[in-house]
Amino acid sequence: MRIRIRHEIIQRLDPGTRNMAVTVRLTPRAHEGQFILRWALDLSTDCRLSPQEDAFGNLCHTFSVDGPTDRLAVIAEGEVETQDTTGFVRGTVERFPPSLFMRQTDLTEPTAAVAAFAAAIEAPAEEPLARLHALMVALHGEVAEAEGPAMGDPLGAAAALEAGRACSAGIAHVFTAAARHLGLPARHISGYLAREGDAEGEGSARHWAEAYVPKMGWIAFDPGRNLCGTEHYVRLAVGLDALGVAPLRSTGLDLEETVSALDGRAPMKAAQAQSQGQN
């Protein structure tokens, strides 16, 4: 499947801002089932992008904004060829052993409620894949997916579970927190979900989770949609939680994102913008 992606971020800065360091994670890497046909970054300011990799192997770019200015725009655009791997994630850059992804964060803290939810999963401990599927099904029924900024300021695991509604990133926090509590390495993924066929919508930025199964490897789970990864997903960045995969990190103020991720066979429509807070 060929997916066309356009992701624009416009950030409001303090008036008169003269110097600011910015890091963006908006460049996907190729792996089995995902091939980057073309990809480009464009900025509203005249500066030099410095490519680098973060600790997890994500492709990043850093640059400095030399003002004065009160606005920053970053546009990532390209095409990605994907294939269905039935959820298996292979050929990725792996800087750490799976055991690192047992580490909890402030956003995935296993509170008493999260621990109780994980303990109630009905699947044998000796069958990790079955436990993960049971966790995804249970979470899909427990926390409804709400509209909201997938790449903005999502709820932590405890807050998402208590609210019973969260965006895809908040739901992924519950999944990773519960999986780790059950002794199963899990990590947070950012990326894009393409519009399927002639369905309405422009696709979206999205978060999901990957969990490690011994002798099988990493498998993508999207509990918000109650399914494993398909060819409609484009994987962008990996981390311990949503903060670690934030597409843009700076000291700016509010930001606005516009995202389209379309089947290459579908006509491109005008994208819808959404405002959100900065992590």
C-alpha positions as CSV (number, residue, x, y, z in Angstrom):
1,M,0.0,0.0,0.0
2,R,1.4,3.4,-0.9
3,I,0.6,6.1,1.7
4,R,0.9,9.8,1.1
5,I,1.6,11.8,4.3
6,R,1.6,15.5,5.1
7,H,2.2,16.7,8.7
8,E,2.3,20.4,9.4
9,I,3.0,21.8,12.9
10,I,2.7,25.5,13.6
11,Q,3.9,26.7,17.0
12,R,3.2,30.1,18.6
13,L,6.3,31.6,20.2
14,D,6.7,34.3,22.8
15,P,6.6,37.6,20.9
16,G,10.1,38.7,20.0
17,T,11.7,35.3,20.5
18,R,15.3,35.6,19.3
19,N,16.9,32.2,19.9
20,M,15.4,28.8,20.6
21,A,16.6,25.2,20.2
22,V,14.1,22.8,18.5
23,T,14.1,19.0,18.1
24,V,11.7,17.3,15.7
25,R,11.0,13.6,15.3
26,L,9.2,13.6,12.0
27,T,11.2,11.2,9.8
28,P,10.2,7.5,9.7
29,R,12.8,4.8,9.2
30,A,12.4,1.8,6.8
31,H,12.0,-1.7,8.2
32,E,10.3,-4.9,7.1
33,G,6.9,-3.9,5.8
34,Q,7.7,-0.2,5.6
35,F,9.8,1.4,2.8
36,I,10.3,5.2,2.5
37,L,9.8,6.3,-1.1
38,R,10.4,10.0,-0.5
39,W,10.5,12.2,2.6
40,A,11.3,15.9,3.2
41,L,11.2,18.4,6.0
42,D,10.5,22.1,5.4
43,L,10.8,25.0,7.8
44,S,9.4,28.5,7.9
45,T,12.7,29.9,9.2
46,D,16.0,30.0,7.4
47,C,18.3,27.6,9.3
48,R,20.4,24.5,9.0
49,L,18.8,21.2,10.0
50,S,21.2,18.9,11.8
51,P,20.3,15.2,11.5
52,Q,20.9,12.8,14.3
53,E,19.6,9.8,16.1
54,D,18.2,9.7,19.6
55,A,19.0,7.0,22.2
56,F,16.2,4.7,20.7
57,G,17.4,5.1,17.2
58,N,14.7,7.5,16.1
59,L,15.7,9.8,13.3
60,C,15.7,13.4,14.7
61,H,16.6,16.8,13.4
62,T,17.7,19.8,15.5
63,F,18.0,23.4,14.6
64,S,18.0,26.9,16.2
65,V,15.5,29.7,15.6
66,D,17.1,33.1,15.2
67,G,14.5,35.7,15.7
68,P,12.9,37.9,16.4
69,T,9.8,35.9,15.5
70,D,6.5,34.7,17.0
71,R,5.8,31.7,14.8
72,L,7.5,28.5,13.7
73,A,6.1,26.1,11.1
74,V,7.5,22.6,10.3
75,I,6.2,20.5,7.5
76,A,7.0,16.8,7.0
77,E,5.8,15.3,3.7
78,G,6.4,12.1,1.8
79,E,5.3,8.7,0.6
80,V,5.7,5.4,2.3
81,E,5.2,1.9,0.8
82,T,3.8,-0.5,3.4
83,Q,3.0,-4.3,3.5
84,D,0.9,-6.2,6.0
85,T,3.1,-8.2,8.4
86,T,0.2,-9.4,10.6
87,G,1.4,-7.1,13.4
88,F,5.0,-8.4,13.5
89,V,7.7,-5.7,13.7
90,R,11.0,-6.8,12.2
91,G,14.1,-5.1,10.8
92,T,13.9,-2.1,13.1
93,V,16.9,-0.4,14.8
94,E,17.2,-2.0,18.2
95,R,19.6,-0.1,20.5
96,F,18.4,-1.9,23.7
97,P,17.4,-5.3,24.9
98,P,13.6,-5.9,25.4
99,S,14.1,-5.7,29.2
100,L,14.7,-2.0,29.0
101,F,11.0,-1.6,28.0
102,M,10.0,-3.0,31.4
103,R,10.8,0.5,32.7
104,Q,7.8,2.5,33.8
105,T,7.5,6.3,33.6
106,D,5.4,9.0,35.2
107,L,2.8,8.5,32.3
108,T,2.7,4.7,32.7
109,E,2.9,4.5,36.5
110,P,1.2,1.2,37.5
111,T,-1.2,2.6,40.2
112,A,-3.4,0.2,42.2
113,A,-6.2,0.6,39.6
114,V,-3.9,-0.1,36.7
115,A,-2.4,-3.1,38.5
116,A,-5.8,-4.4,39.3
117,F,-6.9,-4.0,35.7
118,A,-3.8,-5.9,34.5
119,A,-4.3,-8.7,37.1
120,A,-7.8,-9.3,35.9
121,I,-6.7,-10.3,32.4
122,E,-7.9,-13.9,31.9
123,A,-5.1,-15.7,30.0
124,P,-2.4,-18.1,31.2
125,A,0.9,-16.5,32.3
126,E,2.8,-19.1,30.2
127,E,1.1,-17.8,27.0
128,P,2.3,-14.2,26.6
129,L,0.8,-13.7,23.2
130,A,-2.6,-14.7,24.5
131,R,-2.2,-12.4,27.5
132,L,-1.4,-9.5,25.2
133,H,-4.4,-10.1,23.0
134,A,-6.6,-10.5,26.0
135,L,-5.2,-7.2,27.4
136,M,-6.0,-5.4,24.1
137,V,-9.6,-6.7,24.1
138,A,-10.2,-5.8,27.7
139,L,-8.7,-2.3,27.3
140,H,-10.7,-1.7,24.2
141,G,-13.9,-2.4,26.2
142,E,-12.7,-0.4,29.3
143,V,-11.5,2.8,27.7
144,A,-13.3,4.4,24.8
145,E,-11.3,6.3,22.2
146,A,-12.1,10.0,22.2
147,E,-11.3,12.6,19.6
148,G,-8.4,14.6,20.6
149,P,-4.8,15.4,19.8
150,A,-2.8,12.2,19.5
151,M,0.5,14.1,19.6
152,G,-0.4,16.8,22.1
153,D,-0.7,16.3,25.9
154,P,-2.3,12.9,26.4
155,L,-3.5,11.4,29.7
156,G,-1.3,9.1,31.7
157,A,-2.3,5.5,32.2
158,A,-4.1,6.0,35.6
159,A,-6.0,9.1,34.4
160,A,-7.1,7.4,31.1
161,L,-8.3,4.3,32.9
162,E,-10.2,6.4,35.5
163,A,-11.8,8.6,32.9
164,G,-12.8,5.7,30.7
165,R,-12.1,7.9,27.6
166,A,-8.8,8.9,26.1
167,C,-7.0,9.6,22.8
168,S,-4.9,6.9,21.2
169,A,-1.8,8.0,23.2
170,G,-3.6,7.8,26.5
171,I,-4.9,4.3,25.7
172,A,-1.5,3.2,24.6
173,H,-0.2,4.4,28.1
174,V,-2.6,2.0,29.8
175,F,-1.6,-0.9,27.5
176,T,2.2,-0.4,28.1
177,A,1.7,0.1,31.8
178,A,-0.4,-3.0,32.2
179,A,1.8,-5.1,30.0
180,R,4.9,-4.2,31.9
181,H,3.2,-4.9,35.2
182,L,2.4,-8.4,33.9
183,G,6.1,-8.8,33.1
184,L,5.9,-8.2,29.3
185,P,8.1,-5.6,27.7
186,A,6.1,-2.9,26.0
187,R,6.9,0.4,24.3
188,H,5.1,3.4,22.9
189,I,4.9,4.1,19.2
190,S,4.0,7.3,17.3
191,G,3.0,7.3,13.6
192,Y,0.2,7.6,11.1
193,L,-3.0,5.7,10.3
194,A,-4.0,6.0,6.7
195,R,-7.5,6.5,5.5
196,E,-8.8,3.1,4.3
197,G,-10.1,2.8,0.8
198,D,-13.0,5.2,0.2
199,A,-13.7,5.8,3.9
200,E,-14.3,9.3,5.0
201,G,-11.5,11.2,6.6
202,E,-7.9,12.1,5.9
203,G,-6.1,9.6,8.1
204,S,-4.5,10.8,11.3
205,A,-1.5,11.0,13.5
206,R,-1.8,8.1,15.9
207,H,-0.1,6.3,18.9
208,W,-0.1,2.6,19.6
209,A,2.0,0.1,21.4
210,E,4.4,-2.7,20.7
211,A,5.0,-5.7,23.1
212,Y,7.7,-8.3,23.1
213,V,6.9,-12.0,22.9
214,P,9.8,-14.4,23.5
215,K,10.7,-16.4,20.4
216,M,8.4,-14.3,18.3
217,G,9.7,-10.7,18.7
218,W,7.9,-7.3,18.8
219,I,4.2,-7.1,17.8
220,A,2.2,-4.0,17.3
221,F,-1.1,-3.6,19.2
222,D,-3.6,-0.8,18.8
223,P,-6.1,-1.2,21.7
224,G,-8.0,1.9,20.6
225,R,-9.0,0.0,17.4
226,N,-8.7,-3.5,18.9
227,L,-6.4,-4.8,16.3
228,C,-2.7,-5.5,15.6
229,G,-0.8,-3.3,13.1
230,T,-1.7,-3.5,9.4
231,E,-0.4,-2.0,6.2
232,H,-2.5,1.1,7.0
233,Y,0.0,2.1,9.8
234,V,3.3,4.0,9.3
235,R,5.7,3.8,12.2
236,L,7.4,7.0,13.1
237,A,9.2,6.9,16.5
238,V,9.6,4.6,19.5
239,G,10.0,5.4,23.2
240,L,8.9,4.6,26.7
241,D,5.8,6.9,26.5
242,A,4.3,9.7,24.5
243,L,6.7,12.3,25.8
244,G,9.6,10.3,24.4
245,V,8.1,10.3,20.9
246,A,6.9,13.9,20.8
247,P,7.2,15.2,17.2
248,L,8.4,18.6,18.3
249,R,10.2,19.6,21.4
250,S,10.9,23.3,22.1
251,T,10.2,26.1,24.6
252,G,7.4,27.5,22.5
253,L,3.7,27.9,23.4
254,D,0.6,26.4,21.9
255,L,0.9,24.5,18.6
256,E,-1.5,23.5,15.9
257,E,-1.2,20.4,13.8
258,T,-2.6,19.4,10.4
259,V,-2.2,15.8,9.4
260,S,-3.2,13.8,6.3
261,A,-2.3,10.2,5.7
262,L,-4.0,8.8,2.6
263,D,-4.0,5.7,0.5
264,G,-2.0,6.7,-2.6
265,R,-5.0,5.7,-4.8
266,A,-7.3,8.1,-3.0
267,P,-7.8,11.8,-3.9
268,M,-6.2,14.3,-1.5
269,K,-8.6,16.6,0.2
270,A,-8.1,19.8,2.3
271,A,-6.8,18.7,5.7
272,Q,-8.4,19.7,9.0
273,A,-6.4,21.5,11.6
274,Q,-6.5,20.9,15.3
275,S,-5.1,23.0,18.1
276,Q,-3.4,21.4,21.1
277,G,-1.0,22.1,23.9
278,Q,2.7,21.5,23.9
279,N,4.2,18.7,26.0
